[in-house]
Amino acid sequence: MPIAQLITAEQLHKRLQAPNLRIIDCRFALEDKGYGKRSFAEGHIEGAQFLDLEDDLSGEIKPGITGRHPLPQPLPLIQRLAELGLDNHSEVILYDDGPGAYAARAWWLLAWLGKREGVFLLDGGLKAWREAGLPVSTETPPVTAGNFSGQPDSAMVLSAEQLQVRLNAPDMTLLDARALPRFKGEVEPLDPVAGHIPGAQCAAFTDNLDSDGRFLPATELHQRFSELLGQRPVEQLVAYCGSGVTACHNLFSLCLAGYPLAALYAGSWSEWITNQHRPIATGE
């Protein structure tokens, strides 16, 4: 079974009553930290539970050391997933408003903990659900705690120190998921320093989507990443972004395209710039 899988709104609607189904709403907004919880309370897919990017899908920020969304500690995340009714064999549907960045972060964390089967992203997110004319609910029924367990896979993550050692390696492909103006250092709305990690290529996560906010076909995604990789092996690819969130969208899309799961520099740009001795670059 592929590690990256999509489900349409119509397909999910037909399976809402499946006994082993767990639906998780991952909506969030960087500019409005309460947006996700508020939106969930106002209406969500029937049976969904909520995970917050900062409360559940990120760890403690340590100023001057970590980035904006460090990885969560494994045990609290495992316990939280079990509270939501997850078992190791649950079928899990993840969604956000549509682009999939926050849902992809949850997908990556589940893969990091070892759950690599039966996890789907709702293609187009809640936007697609609403466009299909499907109902939303304000009810959050109680769930029976599951027995989800997991073990983090350290091979999926690179530290800043490990990445810095590899910066000049000719076989490494370093992909930055932020938009081109941020990559070039022309604007920086979130972090105190603008630019990118030397040697990186801009691979904006939004380019994984079509004009309707759905994921591109696998063949188109494969062509996209093939051009970015060139002759370098995908096994040496590293993904990053501003804080380790939208990079997961690129990793999910790579897997959709048929590539193996590559490594994440989880601290990303917001962690990289906490050390003034780490090099930075601007422009193309």
Contacts in CASP RR format, 6 or more apart in sequence:
PFRMAT RR
TARGET T0000
AUTHOR 0000-0000-0000
METHOD contacts of the structure
MODEL  1
MPIAQLITAEQLHKRLQAPNLRIIDCRFALEDKGYGKRSFAEGHIEGAQF
LDLEDDLSGEIKPGITGRHPLPQPLPLIQRLAELGLDNHSEVILYDDGPG
AYAARAWWLLAWLGKREGVFLLDGGLKAWREAGLPVSTETPPVTAGNFSG
QPDSAMVLSAEQLQVRLNAPDMTLLDARALPRFKGEVEPLDPVAGHIPGA
QCAAFTDNLDSDGRFLPATELHQRFSELLGQRPVEQLVAYCGSGVTACHN
LFSLCLAGYPLAALYAGSWSEWITNQHRPIATGE
1 117 0 8 1.000
1 118 0 8 1.000
2 255 0 8 1.000
2 256 0 8 1.000
2 258 0 8 1.000
3 111 0 8 1.000
3 116 0 8 1.000
3 117 0 8 1.000
3 119 0 8 1.000
3 255 0 8 1.000
3 261 0 8 1.000
4 107 0 8 1.000
4 121 0 8 1.000
4 252 0 8 1.000
4 253 0 8 1.000
4 254 0 8 1.000
4 255 0 8 1.000
4 256 0 8 1.000
5 118 0 8 1.000
5 119 0 8 1.000
5 120 0 8 1.000
5 121 0 8 1.000
6 120 0 8 1.000
6 121 0 8 1.000
6 122 0 8 1.000
6 123 0 8 1.000
6 215 0 8 1.000
6 256 0 8 1.000
7 93 0 8 1.000
7 120 0 8 1.000
7 121 0 8 1.000
7 122 0 8 1.000
7 123 0 8 1.000
8 122 0 8 1.000
8 123 0 8 1.000
8 128 0 8 1.000
9 122 0 8 1.000
9 123 0 8 1.000
9 124 0 8 1.000
9 125 0 8 1.000
9 128 0 8 1.000
9 129 0 8 1.000
9 131 0 8 1.000
9 132 0 8 1.000
9 134 0 8 1.000
10 132 0 8 1.000
10 134 0 8 1.000
12 23 0 8 1.000
12 45 0 8 1.000
12 93 0 8 1.000
12 122 0 8 1.000
12 129 0 8 1.000
13 132 0 8 1.000
13 134 0 8 1.000
15 21 0 8 1.000
16 45 0 8 1.000
16 46 0 8 1.000
16 47 0 8 1.000
18 91 0 8 1.000
20 87 0 8 1.000
20 89 0 8 1.000
20 90 0 8 1.000
20 91 0 8 1.000
21 90 0 8 1.000
21 91 0 8 1.000
21 93 0 8 1.000
22 49 0 8 1.000
22 84 0 8 1.000
22 85 0 8 1.000
22 86 0 8 1.000
22 90 0 8 1.000
22 91 0 8 1.000
22 92 0 8 1.000
22 93 0 8 1.000
23 45 0 8 1.000
23 47 0 8 1.000
23 48 0 8 1.000
23 49 0 8 1.000
23 92 0 8 1.000
23 93 0 8 1.000
23 95 0 8 1.000
24 48 0 8 1.000
24 49 0 8 1.000
24 50 0 8 1.000
24 51 0 8 1.000
24 84 0 8 1.000
24 92 0 8 1.000
24 93 0 8 1.000
24 94 0 8 1.000
24 95 0 8 1.000
24 106 0 8 1.000
25 36 0 8 1.000
25 40 0 8 1.000
25 44 0 8 1.000
25 45 0 8 1.000
25 48 0 8 1.000
25 49 0 8 1.000
25 50 0 8 1.000
25 51 0 8 1.000
25 95 0 8 1.000
25 96 0 8 1.000
25 126 0 8 1.000
26 50 0 8 1.000
26 51 0 8 1.000
26 53 0 8 1.000
26 57 0 8 1.000
26 94 0 8 1.000
26 95 0 8 1.000
26 96 0 8 1.000
26 100 0 8 1.000
26 102 0 8 1.000
26 103 0 8 1.000
26 105 0 8 1.000
26 106 0 8 1.000
27 35 0 8 1.000
27 36 0 8 1.000
27 39 0 8 1.000
27 40 0 8 1.000
27 50 0 8 1.000
27 95 0 8 1.000
27 96 0 8 1.000
27 97 0 8 1.000
27 102 0 8 1.000
27 126 0 8 1.000
28 35 0 8 1.000
28 36 0 8 1.000
28 52 0 8 1.000
28 53 0 8 1.000
28 54 0 8 1.000
28 96 0 8 1.000
28 102 0 8 1.000
29 35 0 8 1.000
29 36 0 8 1.000
30 190 0 8 1.000
33 54 0 8 1.000
36 50 0 8 1.000
36 52 0 8 1.000
37 50 0 8 1.000
37 52 0 8 1.000
39 97 0 8 1.000
40 48 0 8 1.000
40 50 0 8 1.000
41 138 0 8 1.000
42 138 0 8 1.000
43 136 0 8 1.000
43 137 0 8 1.000
43 138 0 8 1.000
44 50 0 8 1.000
44 126 0 8 1.000
44 136 0 8 1.000
44 137 0 8 1.000
44 138 0 8 1.000
44 140 0 8 1.000
45 95 0 8 1.000
45 126 0 8 1.000
45 129 0 8 1.000
45 134 0 8 1.000
45 136 0 8 1.000
45 137 0 8 1.000
46 135 0 8 1.000
46 136 0 8 1.000
46 137 0 8 1.000
46 139 0 8 1.000
47 137 0 8 1.000
47 139 0 8 1.000
47 140 0 8 1.000
47 141 0 8 1.000
48 95 0 8 1.000
48 137 0 8 1.000
48 140 0 8 1.000
49 84 0 8 1.000
49 85 0 8 1.000
49 140 0 8 1.000
49 143 0 8 1.000
50 140 0 8 1.000
51 57 0 8 1.000
51 80 0 8 1.000
51 84 0 8 1.000
51 106 0 8 1.000
53 69 0 8 1.000
53 102 0 8 1.000
53 105 0 8 1.000
53 245 0 8 1.000
54 69 0 8 1.000
56 72 0 8 1.000
56 77 0 8 1.000
56 80 0 8 1.000
57 69 0 8 1.000
57 72 0 8 1.000
57 77 0 8 1.000
57 102 0 8 1.000
57 105 0 8 1.000
57 106 0 8 1.000
57 109 0 8 1.000
58 69 0 8 1.000
58 70 0 8 1.000
58 71 0 8 1.000
58 72 0 8 1.000
59 69 0 8 1.000
59 70 0 8 1.000
59 71 0 8 1.000
59 72 0 8 1.000
59 73 0 8 1.000
60 66 0 8 1.000
60 70 0 8 1.000
61 67 0 8 1.000
61 68 0 8 1.000
61 70 0 8 1.000
62 70 0 8 1.000
64 274 0 8 1.000
65 271 0 8 1.000
65 274 0 8 1.000
66 267 0 8 1.000
66 271 0 8 1.000
66 274 0 8 1.000
67 243 0 8 1.000
67 267 0 8 1.000
67 268 0 8 1.000
67 270 0 8 1.000
67 271 0 8 1.000
67 274 0 8 1.000
68 190 0 8 1.000
68 191 0 8 1.000
68 242 0 8 1.000
68 243 0 8 1.000
68 270 0 8 1.000
69 105 0 8 1.000
69 243 0 8 1.000
69 244 0 8 1.000
69 245 0 8 1.000
69 267 0 8 1.000
69 270 0 8 1.000
70 266 0 8 1.000
70 267 0 8 1.000
70 271 0 8 1.000
71 109 0 8 1.000
71 112 0 8 1.000
71 157 0 8 1.000
71 266 0 8 1.000
71 267 0 8 1.000
72 109 0 8 1.000
74 113 0 8 1.000
74 150 0 8 1.000
74 151 0 8 1.000
74 152 0 8 1.000
77 109 0 8 1.000
77 113 0 8 1.000
78 113 0 8 1.000
78 148 0 8 1.000
78 149 0 8 1.000
78 150 0 8 1.000
81 110 0 8 1.000
81 113 0 8 1.000
81 148 0 8 1.000
82 145 0 8 1.000
82 146 0 8 1.000
82 147 0 8 1.000
82 148 0 8 1.000
82 149 0 8 1.000
83 143 0 8 1.000
83 145 0 8 1.000
83 146 0 8 1.000
84 143 0 8 1.000
85 143 0 8 1.000
85 144 0 8 1.000
85 145 0 8 1.000
85 146 0 8 1.000
85 148 0 8 1.000
86 92 0 8 1.000
86 146 0 8 1.000
86 148 0 8 1.000
87 146 0 8 1.000
87 147 0 8 1.000
87 148 0 8 1.000
88 115 0 8 1.000
88 147 0 8 1.000
88 148 0 8 1.000
88 149 0 8 1.000
88 150 0 8 1.000
90 118 0 8 1.000
90 148 0 8 1.000
91 118 0 8 1.000
91 119 0 8 1.000
91 120 0 8 1.000
92 110 0 8 1.000
92 115 0 8 1.000
92 118 0 8 1.000
92 119 0 8 1.000
92 120 0 8 1.000
93 120 0 8 1.000
93 121 0 8 1.000
93 122 0 8 1.000
94 103 0 8 1.000
94 104 0 8 1.000
94 106 0 8 1.000
94 107 0 8 1.000
94 119 0 8 1.000
94 120 0 8 1.000
94 121 0 8 1.000
94 122 0 8 1.000
95 103 0 8 1.000
95 121 0 8 1.000
95 122 0 8 1.000
95 124 0 8 1.000
95 125 0 8 1.000
95 126 0 8 1.000
95 129 0 8 1.000
96 102 0 8 1.000
96 103 0 8 1.000
96 125 0 8 1.000
96 126 0 8 1.000
97 125 0 8 1.000
97 126 0 8 1.000
97 127 0 8 1.000
98 122 0 8 1.000
98 124 0 8 1.000
98 125 0 8 1.000
98 126 0 8 1.000
98 127 0 8 1.000
98 128 0 8 1.000
98 213 0 8 1.000
99 124 0 8 1.000
99 205 0 8 1.000
99 206 0 8 1.000
99 209 0 8 1.000
99 213 0 8 1.000
99 249 0 8 1.000
100 121 0 8 1.000
100 124 0 8 1.000
100 125 0 8 1.000
100 249 0 8 1.000
101 205 0 8 1.000
101 245 0 8 1.000
101 246 0 8 1.000
101 248 0 8 1.000
101 249 0 8 1.000
102 245 0 8 1.000
103 121 0 8 1.000
103 122 0 8 1.000
103 125 0 8 1.000
104 121 0 8 1.000
104 245 0 8 1.000
104 246 0 8 1.000
104 248 0 8 1.000
104 249 0 8 1.000
104 251 0 8 1.000
104 252 0 8 1.000
105 244 0 8 1.000
105 245 0 8 1.000
105 248 0 8 1.000
107 119 0 8 1.000
107 121 0 8 1.000
107 248 0 8 1.000
107 252 0 8 1.000
108 156 0 8 1.000
108 248 0 8 1.000
108 251 0 8 1.000
108 252 0 8 1.000
108 264 0 8 1.000
110 116 0 8 1.000
110 119 0 8 1.000
111 119 0 8 1.000
111 153 0 8 1.000
111 156 0 8 1.000
111 261 0 8 1.000
112 152 0 8 1.000
112 153 0 8 1.000
112 156 0 8 1.000
112 157 0 8 1.000
113 150 0 8 1.000
113 151 0 8 1.000
113 152 0 8 1.000
113 153 0 8 1.000
114 150 0 8 1.000
114 151 0 8 1.000
114 153 0 8 1.000
115 148 0 8 1.000
115 150 0 8 1.000
121 215 0 8 1.000
121 252 0 8 1.000
122 128 0 8 1.000
122 129 0 8 1.000
123 214 0 8 1.000
123 215 0 8 1.000
124 212 0 8 1.000
124 213 0 8 1.000
124 214 0 8 1.000
124 215 0 8 1.000
126 136 0 8 1.000
127 213 0 8 1.000
128 212 0 8 1.000
128 213 0 8 1.000
128 214 0 8 1.000
129 136 0 8 1.000
130 136 0 8 1.000
155 263 0 8 1.000
156 261 0 8 1.000
156 263 0 8 1.000
156 264 0 8 1.000
157 263 0 8 1.000
157 264 0 8 1.000
157 265 0 8 1.000
157 266 0 8 1.000
158 166 0 8 1.000
158 238 0 8 1.000
158 263 0 8 1.000
158 264 0 8 1.000
158 265 0 8 1.000
158 266 0 8 1.000
159 265 0 8 1.000
160 265 0 8 1.000
160 267 0 8 1.000
160 271 0 8 1.000
160 272 0 8 1.000
160 275 0 8 1.000
160 278 0 8 1.000
163 174 0 8 1.000
163 197 0 8 1.000
163 238 0 8 1.000
163 240 0 8 1.000
163 265 0 8 1.000
164 278 0 8 1.000
166 172 0 8 1.000
166 238 0 8 1.000
167 174 0 8 1.000
167 197 0 8 1.000
167 198 0 8 1.000
167 199 0 8 1.000
167 279 0 8 1.000
169 236 0 8 1.000
170 232 0 8 1.000
171 232 0 8 1.000
171 233 0 8 1.000
171 236 0 8 1.000
172 232 0 8 1.000
172 236 0 8 1.000
172 237 0 8 1.000
172 238 0 8 1.000
173 201 0 8 1.000
173 228 0 8 1.000
173 229 0 8 1.000
173 230 0 8 1.000
173 232 0 8 1.000
173 234 0 8 1.000
173 236 0 8 1.000
173 237 0 8 1.000
173 238 0 8 1.000
174 197 0 8 1.000
174 199 0 8 1.000
174 200 0 8 1.000
174 201 0 8 1.000
174 237 0 8 1.000
174 238 0 8 1.000
174 240 0 8 1.000
175 200 0 8 1.000
175 201 0 8 1.000
175 203 0 8 1.000
175 228 0 8 1.000
175 237 0 8 1.000
175 238 0 8 1.000
175 239 0 8 1.000
175 240 0 8 1.000
175 247 0 8 1.000
175 250 0 8 1.000
176 183 0 8 1.000
176 196 0 8 1.000
176 197 0 8 1.000
176 200 0 8 1.000
176 201 0 8 1.000
176 202 0 8 1.000
176 203 0 8 1.000
176 240 0 8 1.000
176 241 0 8 1.000
176 269 0 8 1.000
177 203 0 8 1.000
177 204 0 8 1.000
177 205 0 8 1.000
177 239 0 8 1.000
177 240 0 8 1.000
177 241 0 8 1.000
177 242 0 8 1.000
177 246 0 8 1.000
177 247 0 8 1.000
177 249 0 8 1.000
177 250 0 8 1.000
178 196 0 8 1.000
178 202 0 8 1.000
178 204 0 8 1.000
178 241 0 8 1.000
178 242 0 8 1.000
178 246 0 8 1.000
178 269 0 8 1.000
179 202 0 8 1.000
179 204 0 8 1.000
179 206 0 8 1.000
180 202 0 8 1.000
180 204 0 8 1.000
181 187 0 8 1.000
182 188 0 8 1.000
182 189 0 8 1.000
182 194 0 8 1.000
182 195 0 8 1.000
182 242 0 8 1.000
183 195 0 8 1.000
183 196 0 8 1.000
183 200 0 8 1.000
183 202 0 8 1.000
183 204 0 8 1.000
183 283 0 8 1.000
184 195 0 8 1.000
184 196 0 8 1.000
184 202 0 8 1.000
184 282 0 8 1.000
184 283 0 8 1.000
184 284 0 8 1.000
185 194 0 8 1.000
185 195 0 8 1.000
185 196 0 8 1.000
185 282 0 8 1.000
185 283 0 8 1.000
186 194 0 8 1.000
186 283 0 8 1.000
187 194 0 8 1.000
188 194 0 8 1.000
188 195 0 8 1.000
190 242 0 8 1.000
190 243 0 8 1.000
190 270 0 8 1.000
191 242 0 8 1.000
191 269 0 8 1.000
191 270 0 8 1.000
191 273 0 8 1.000
192 273 0 8 1.000
193 273 0 8 1.000
193 280 0 8 1.000
194 282 0 8 1.000
195 269 0 8 1.000
195 280 0 8 1.000
195 281 0 8 1.000
195 282 0 8 1.000
195 283 0 8 1.000
196 202 0 8 1.000
196 269 0 8 1.000
196 280 0 8 1.000
196 281 0 8 1.000
196 282 0 8 1.000
196 283 0 8 1.000
197 240 0 8 1.000
197 269 0 8 1.000
197 272 0 8 1.000
197 279 0 8 1.000
197 280 0 8 1.000
197 281 0 8 1.000
198 279 0 8 1.000
198 280 0 8 1.000
198 281 0 8 1.000
199 281 0 8 1.000
200 240 0 8 1.000
200 281 0 8 1.000
201 228 0 8 1.000
203 224 0 8 1.000
203 225 0 8 1.000
203 228 0 8 1.000
203 250 0 8 1.000
205 241 0 8 1.000
205 246 0 8 1.000
205 247 0 8 1.000
205 249 0 8 1.000
205 250 0 8 1.000
205 253 0 8 1.000
207 224 0 8 1.000
208 215 0 8 1.000
208 216 0 8 1.000
208 221 0 8 1.000
208 224 0 8 1.000
208 249 0 8 1.000
208 250 0 8 1.000
208 253 0 8 1.000
209 215 0 8 1.000
209 216 0 8 1.000
210 216 0 8 1.000
215 221 0 8 1.000
215 253 0 8 1.000
215 256 0 8 1.000
216 224 0 8 1.000
216 253 0 8 1.000
218 256 0 8 1.000
218 257 0 8 1.000
218 258 0 8 1.000
221 253 0 8 1.000
221 254 0 8 1.000
221 256 0 8 1.000
221 257 0 8 1.000
222 257 0 8 1.000
222 258 0 8 1.000
222 259 0 8 1.000
224 257 0 8 1.000
225 234 0 8 1.000
225 253 0 8 1.000
225 254 0 8 1.000
225 257 0 8 1.000
225 259 0 8 1.000
229 237 0 8 1.000
234 254 0 8 1.000
234 259 0 8 1.000
234 260 0 8 1.000
234 262 0 8 1.000
235 260 0 8 1.000
235 262 0 8 1.000
237 254 0 8 1.000
237 262 0 8 1.000
237 263 0 8 1.000
238 262 0 8 1.000
238 263 0 8 1.000
238 264 0 8 1.000
238 265 0 8 1.000
239 247 0 8 1.000
239 248 0 8 1.000
239 250 0 8 1.000
239 251 0 8 1.000
239 254 0 8 1.000
239 262 0 8 1.000
239 263 0 8 1.000
239 264 0 8 1.000
239 265 0 8 1.000
240 247 0 8 1.000
240 264 0 8 1.000
240 265 0 8 1.000
240 267 0 8 1.000
240 268 0 8 1.000
240 269 0 8 1.000
240 272 0 8 1.000
241 247 0 8 1.000
241 250 0 8 1.000
241 268 0 8 1.000
241 269 0 8 1.000
242 268 0 8 1.000
242 269 0 8 1.000
242 270 0 8 1.000
243 267 0 8 1.000
243 268 0 8 1.000
243 269 0 8 1.000
243 270 0 8 1.000
243 271 0 8 1.000
244 264 0 8 1.000
244 265 0 8 1.000
244 266 0 8 1.000
244 267 0 8 1.000
244 268 0 8 1.000
247 264 0 8 1.000
247 265 0 8 1.000
247 268 0 8 1.000
248 264 0 8 1.000
251 261 0 8 1.000
251 262 0 8 1.000
251 264 0 8 1.000
254 261 0 8 1.000
254 262 0 8 1.000
255 261 0 8 1.000
265 272 0 8 1.000
272 278 0 8 1.000
272 280 0 8 1.000
273 280 0 8 1.000
END
